[in-house]
Amino acid sequence: MTVWNLATHTEIVRFKPSAARVLSTAFSRDGSRVLSGSSDGTLVLWDIATRKEIARFTGHDVEVWSVAISPDGTNVLSGSDDGTVCLWNITTRRMIASFTGHRDSIQEGGLQSAVRGVAFSPDGNQVISCSYDATARLWDIATNTEVGRFSGHSTAVLSAVFNSDGTQMVSGSSDGTIRLWDVATQEEIARYSGHGDRVRSVAFSPDGKSVLSGSDDRTVRLWSIAHQQDDITFAGHENPVLSVAFSPDGSQAVSGAEDGTLRLWDVATRQEIVKFFSEVCGAITGVAFSPTGTQVVFGSEDGKARLWDLASPQEIAPLVFTGHEGAVRSVAFSSDGTRVLTGSDDHFVCLWSVDTRERLAEFIGHSDIVRSVAFSPDGNRVLSGSDDNTLRIWDVHSKKEIARFSGHRNSVRSVAFSPDGTSVASCSWDNTVRLWSVASRTQIAELKGIETRSTFWSVAFSPDGSRLLAGSSDRMLHLWDIISQQEIARFTGHSGDVQSVAFSPDGTRVLSGSTDRSLRMWTVGVSLSLPVGERFQRIHDASFKLYPYQLKGFHLEHRPFQPWLNPVGSYRFPTPRADQPYDKLRYQRPAGTDLVDWILKCSTEWE
């Protein structure tokens, strides 16, 4: 067992309890002592300064997997594979209590009742324990009795800890979930899903606002308690999910898979509404809802695009758009629902009439597979991304290329127009996500915050244009703020490449499809109500009221603009009154409120 100095990254002291393996350790509250639990069933308490053994506790017959020191430093706690939780007095070295409920509840004992986690409450009057019996239990030290039981995990509970005031408890389990509990009622408050394997360890942040978890899936994850990013999984596909989309009202979702199945889902119930399957289609590589939400267009590897009528999806065969000589990789509806756009392995981008299914235009210029297509918001231009490493804008009326963006060093896998049509986004297998100006035909930004060398499959703008989402081969979804160009969130839980992403119409949720054969929905927080340009103007106007002496206070590159991204934010404003020109007043923005509205409300106090 080794103690390290975090400032210097050097070893302070190494303790050798015995020949047995050390399975658990715990510090005393003042940091002067450390406790260890070993595979030989013993606990040893050490003085860090002198490096001497203070006390040894024996009594368990098998491995001690978890230990803790009481807040006042007088007692120690242990949990063992023998199914017991033991309380020991440091001065006498004697066991003063044994809690056997885990072992007693399962007659056969053994690992089915093994205790894998123990912890003291902050006041030291109670202890929590968790076990292979799928429960966590609350014990009263004074009466030596069980006073509460936390049931809900489907398999072994491997770790459990109190928050700083003892009102909540968090547990991690072999079922892959982390659960937050109310200690008084033993009711589950929240559930955090995303790990791909058993959760071995959990911990509260000091302020109690976050939970840290470690798992056999080789990840450590941080969860926000107030704004949990729990994902919702739509299960049913038997092959990788290649493309996903939300309906215009957000009530439904559609997904296309490698096995040629197209599934329609109810977002509220997470249930499959209907499934379309055709043996001749091949993999469904692109899906899109019509603006009315009554139709879905999808492209497939057989070189055709098909229109699916959702009013009677099982009775009427999809209408077919025929003409491409290679697989159709991407599809898009125009905003008025009258036209469909397709991109194909034949290097062509084609425009089709929904009513007649006739090809209205071909946009020719790419020298390799067209991976992604999109309409501009006004429907007068189309955007395409290709394996030739370029993305191009075409005029719908003249059918000519009007802009070309070069810079990617590998295949452009996905493209998107911003909601106001002034910029476009792209992602590539060159490990980059980029923003481009439509007017100047130049790159605006290469988004930072990417710590991996993973490739990107799909991009999507939020409905207000303030954020950009990308799906990656690192099995995560990455979310950026466009103004600051900072990565503001990551969504983890998929066990395969994330090949398709989409925002809900209100911007509060995102949808993802993965090679792990799942479709997942994630909560991204508060949506923004105003177009980004209008928001900037309102913030600029408000800044003149709030900052008569510091007009750059809300410059777009200034850090105070950051709270706009968060459900809750605060900022200190200098008061512009003559009698108190720089008095600091702190204002707290309530959760769920729009920052601009909040700024304007604050500004009226000085008018």
N, C-alpha and C positions, 0 to 999 in steps of 0.2 A: 504494500500500500504506500503510495507516494503523495506528498503534499507539494504543490507547485506555487511559485510566486508569479502572479499574472502580469505584473509590471515588467519583470525581467525575463519571463518565460523560462525560468530556471528552477531546478529541483531544490526544495528547502530541506526536506527530510524524507527518508524512506523507512517504513516500519515493516517488520517481518513477524506477524503474529505467530505463525507456526508453519508447518509444511503444507497446511491446507490452503485451498484457494480462498481469497477474499471476495465475497459476493456482494457486499453492501457496505457503504460508509456514510457517516453523518458528522457534521460539525456541531459543536456546542454553540449556543447563541452568541457568546463573547469571542468565539473563534480560537480559544486557547486549548481546546481539547478536540479529539476526533475519535469516533467510535467505529469499530469494524465488526462485521459478521462474516463467519467463515463456513466452509463446506464441512468442517468437523463438528458443527453445532455450537461453537463457542462465540462469545462476544468479548472484545478487548477494548478498553478505554485507554487512550494515550494522551500524554502531555506533549504538546508540540514544541514548547520551548526547551524542555529537558530531554525530549525524545525517550522518555521513560514510560513503561507500562504503569497505569494507575490502578486498574482493576480488571479482573477477568471473571466472566460470568458463564457458568456451565449448567446445563440442565436439558437443553434440546438434544434429541437423539439423532437428528439429521440436519441437513443444510439450513443455515439462517440466511434468508434471502433479503431481509429488510430490517434496518435498525433506525432508531431515532433517539435523540436526547431531549428530555423535557425542557420547557422554556426556562425554568428556574435552576436547571442543572443538577437536580437532586436524584432523578431517576432516568433509566434508559428503557427502551422498548425494543422488542424483537418479534419478527414473524418468521415462521419456519415451515418446512415441508411436512412436519409432523401435524400440521393443522392447528397449531396453537399460537396465541399471541401472549407473550410474557412480559411482565413489568418487573423491573429490578431496581433495588435501592443501591445507589453508588457507594454509600458509606459502609453498609453492612455486606455488600456483595450478594445479598439474598434476593430470591424471587418473592415479591410481595403480592402478586396477583397473576392469575392465568385465565385467559379468556378462550374458551374451548368451543364456542358455538359453531365455527366453521367445521371442525372435526366431528362434532356431535350430530350435525345435520346430515352427514353422509356416513352411513354405517361402515362402509368398506374402507373409509379413511384413505390413506395414501395420497397420491398426487391430486386426486379429485377434491381434496380439501386443503391442499397446500396453500399457505399464506404467503403472498408475494409482495405485499406492500403494507407498511404501517406508518402512522404519523400522529403526533400530538396535536390537539387543538391549541390555538394561541394562548388560552388561559391555563392550559395544562390539566384541565379537569376531565377531559374526554380524550379518547383515542379513536382513530379510524383504522380499519384493516380491510384488506381485499384479498380475494381467494380464487382458486380454481373452481369453486362452487358457483361462480358467476355473480357473486354478490359482494358488496362492500358493507361493512357493519360498523355501527357506532356504539362505543362502550363507555359507561360511566365508571371512573376510577374509584370513587368513594363507595359505591355499592357493588362494584365488580359484576355489573349486569349489562346485558345488551339493551340499549335504549332506542335503537333505530336500525333499519335495514334498507339498503338501496338496491333495488332489483330492477333490471331492465336489459343489461347486457346479455347477449345470447351465449357467450362463452366466458372463459376465465378472465377475471379482472386482475390486471398485473400491476397497477399503480393507482394510488389515491392520495390526495393532499388537500388540506384546508387552504382557504384564502386567508389574508392577513387578519380579518376580524372574526373568522370562524363561522360566518353565516352561510358560506358556500363551500362545496367540495367538488373537485374534478377527478374523474377516473378515466383510465385508459385500459383497453381490453384487447384480447385476442380476436375479437370480432372486427377489429380495425377502426373502431369509433372512439371518440372522446366524448364524455358526457358531463354536463354541469348540473349539479344538484343543489336544492335548497336543504340545508342541514336540519332546520326545524321540522319541516314537513316530509323530508325524504322524497320529495317530488323532483322529477327531471325537469330542468329549466331549458336546457338547450342540448343539441346533439351536433357534433362536428364530424363530418365524414369526408374522406379524401385519401387517407393512407391506404396503400395497397397491400398491407400485411398487418400483423399484430402490433399494437401500440404498447411498447415496453415501459415507457416512463412519461410522466406528465408533471408540469410545474406551473404555478401561478407567477406572473410578474409581480414585483413588489407593490405596485399600485392596484393590483387585482383586475386590471383591464384586459389583460392578455393571458393566454395559456400557451405553453410550449410543450411540444410532444415529440417523442422519438420512437421510431418504428423499425421493424424488420424489413421494411421496404427501402431502407438505407437513406431515409430522409428525416430531417428535423424540421418541424413546421410550427409557425406562430399563428395563433388564431385570435381574432378580436372578439371579445365577449359581447360588446355592445352591438357590433355590426358583423356578425359571424358570416363567413363566406362558405356556407354549407352548400354543397352542390346537390342537384336533383338529377337522378339518373333515370333515363327511359330505357328499359331493358327489353330486348326482343330480337335485335339483329344478330345473325349468326356469322356475319363477316364484317370486315372493316367498314365503318361509316365514312363516306367520302364527301358528303355535302349535306348541309342543313339550312333551314330558313324558318323564320317566324311568319305567321299570318299578319296582315296589316293591323288587326286589332289585338294581336298578342295572345289570343286565346288558343291558338293551335300552332303546331310545329310540324314540319315535314323533314324527313331524312331519306337519303338515298345511299345504298350500300353496294359493296363490290359484288355481291351475289345476285344483283339485278332486282332487288326488292326496294320498293318505295313505301314508306309507312307514314301515316298521318296520326298525330298524337294530340290528345287533349292536355293542355298545359296544366290546368287546375288539378285534374285527377291523375295525371301522369300515365293514363291508359292509352293503349293503341285504339284508334277509332276504326281504321281500315288499312289493309295492306294491298298493294299492287305488286304483282309479280309476272314477269314474262321471260320465258326461257331464251328468247331471241335477242333481248336487249343487251345482255352483258352487263358489266358494271355500270351503275348509275353515277355519273361523274359530276353532275350539276343539277341543282333544283332552285326554283324561284316561285313565289306566290304572285298571282295577278293582283293589281291594286285593290280589287274588290274582295279578294280572299276567296273567290268561288272557283278558281282554277289554279292548277300547278303545272308549270312547264318543267320538263327534265330532259337532260341530255344523257346519252349512253354510248357505250363502246361500239355499238353496231352502226354508228355514223348517223343516227337520226335523233331528232328532238321530238318530244311527244307532249301533248296538252291533255291534262287529266281534269275532267269535270268533277268537282267535289260534290255537286248536288246529287249525283247518282254514280258514285265512283265504281260500284261493283257491276252495274248493269251496262254501262256504255264504255266501249273500248276507246282508249286515248286516240286523239287525232294526231297524225304523224306529219312532221316536216321532213321531206326527203330532198337530198341534194348534195350533202357533204360526202366526200370520198374517204373520210377517216373518222375516227371516234370523235364525238362531240364532247368537249371537255368542260364547257361552261355555257350557262344560259342566263338570260336576264329579260324581264318585262319592262316595257316603257311605262312611264308614269300614268299614261292614260289607258293602259291595258290593251291597246290596239296592235302593238307590235312586239315581236320577240327577237332577241339577239342571240346568236350562237357563235362559239369559237371552236375550232376543230384541229385535229391532227393534220388536215390537208393544208394548213397554213392560212386558211381563209376565215374571215369574220363575215357572217351573213345576217341580213335583216329580213324578217318574215312578217307577213300579214296574218294576224290571228284568225280573222274571218275567213279568208280564202286559202290560207296556208301557202300562198305564193311567195317566192323569194323576191323581195323588193330591191335588194342591193347586195353587192359583194364588195368587201373592202380588202384589196389585195396589196401586199407589201411585205408582210412578215416572211422570213425565210425559214421558219421552223414552226413547231407546234404552237398553237394559240391556246394558252392555259386558262385565261380568264378574260371576261368581257363585262362591261358595265355601261349603262346609259348615263348621260349627264342629267341633272334634275329637270332641265327644260326639254329634254328629249331630242335636242338638235345635234348633239354630238355623241359619239360612242368612244369608249376606251378599251384597249386591248393590251394584254401582256403575253409575252411569248418566250419560248425556249431560245430565241435568238438574242436574248438578254435585253431587249428593248420593250418599252411600253409606248403606245401610239394613240393619238386622238384623231378621229375621223369626222368629217362633216357629213351629216346624214343626207343633205340635199345634193351636194356636189359629188359625194362618194369619194372624196379625196382626203389624203392624209394632210392634216393641218398642224400637227406637232409630233415630235419624236423626242423621247427622253432616253438618253444613254448614260450609263454609269454602273449599272449592275454588272457583275463579273460572272454571273451564272443565270440559269433559267429564272424568269420572272413568273412566279407561281400564282400570284393573285394581285388584282388591282381594284381600286375603288375611287369614285368621285366623292369629294366632300359634299355635304348637303347644300352648300351655297354655290357649288360648281367652280369655285376659284382655285381649288387645289386638288391634287390626286395623290393617292398613296399606293405604294407597291411593296411587296416582299419577295424575297428571292432565296435561292439556294446558296447565295454567297454570304449567308448569315446576317443580312441587313434588312431593315425596314426603312423605307425612305419616303419623304414628302417632297412634292414638286409643285411649282407655281405654274398654273395654266397660262397666265398672261405672259410671263417672262420666259417660259419654257426652260426653267432652270431648277436645280435641286434646292429646296428650302432647308432640309435637314436630313441627317441620318440619325435616327433615334437612338439615344444612349440608354445605358442601364442594363444592357444585355451582357451577362457574365459568362454565358456558355458560347460554344462554337456551333450551336445547333442551327439547322436550317428552318426556314419559315414557309408555311404552307398557305396561309390565308390571312387576309386583313379585312377589317370593317370599321367604318366611322360610326361614332355614336350619333343618334338623330340630331343633336344640336351641334355636331362638328367639333366638340371640344376635346374629345378623346379618340384614341385609335387602339383597336384591339388586334392582336395577332395570335395565331395558333402555330405551335412549333413542334419540332421533332424531339424537344426535351420533355415532351408530355405535358407542357404547361400552356396556359393562355397568359399573354403579357398585355397589360393595359398601360398606355401612356397618356399624359396630359400634353396636348399639342402645343400650347403656348410655352410652357416651361421646358418641353421636350424631355421630361423626366418620367421614368417608369414609376407608376403610382400603385400598381397592384399586380400580383401574380395569382393565378388560380391553379391549384394542384389537385390531382386526384385521378386523372387518366393514367393508364398504364401502357399507352401506346401513343404514336404520333397524333397530334391534333391537326386534322387536315381541313377542317371547315369551321368557321365561326360566324356568328351573326348577333346583332343587337336586337332586343325587343323594341317595339315602336316607342315606348316611353323611356327607353334608355336605362331602366333599372335592372334589367337582366340580360344575360348573354347566353347564347346557345353554342354548344361545341359538339363536333363529331370526330371520332377517333378510330384508329386502327385497332383499338381494344374492343371494338364492336359495340360501343356504348354511345349514346346521345345524352349529354348532360346540360343542365341549366343552372346558372350561377347568379347570385345576387351581387350587383356592383355598387349599390348605394343609392343616394338621392340623384334623381335625374335633374337636368338643368332646363329651365323653362323657356329661356330666350335664345334666339339665334346668337351665335358668338359675336358677330359684328355689333349687334344692338347692345349686348352686354358690355362690350368694351366702351361704347359711347356713353352708356349710363354710368359706368365706373369713372370714366374720365370727367363727366360732368359733376359727379358726386365729389371727386377729389378736390375740385376747386372750392367746395364748401368746407371740406374737412381739412384741407391743407393750404390755406392762403399763404403760409410762409414756406411750405415745402411742396411745391406743385408736382414734384416727381414722386410723390409718395405712392402713387399707384401706377407708376411706369410698369409696362407689361413684364419687364425682366426683374422687377423688384420682388423680393421674397414675400412681403406681406400679401401679395396677390394669391399666395398659396392656399389660404383657407377656403377659397372658392372651390377647391377640389374635394373638400372633406365634408362629411355630414355635420360635424361640429367643428367650429373654428373660433379663434379669438384674435384680437389685435389691439394694440394700444394706440389711441389717437391723440395727438397734441391738440388741446382745445384752442380754437382760434379767437376766443374772446380777448379783448384788449387788457382786461384786468388779470387774466391768467393765460398768457400767450403760449406757454409750453407745459401747462399742468397735464400730468399723465392720467388719463381715465381709461379704465379697462372695461371692455364690453364683451360679453360672451354671447356668441350666436347660438340660439337654440337649435337642437337637432331637427333636421328636415326643412329648415328655412333657407330661402334663396339668398346668397351672399349680397347680390346687388340690392335686393329689397331691404336687406338688413342694413347695408351701408346708407341707403337713402333715408331709412328711418332714423339712423343715428344722426345723419347730417341735419335733419329738421330741428334737432335740439339746439342748434347754434344759429338758426335763422332769425 
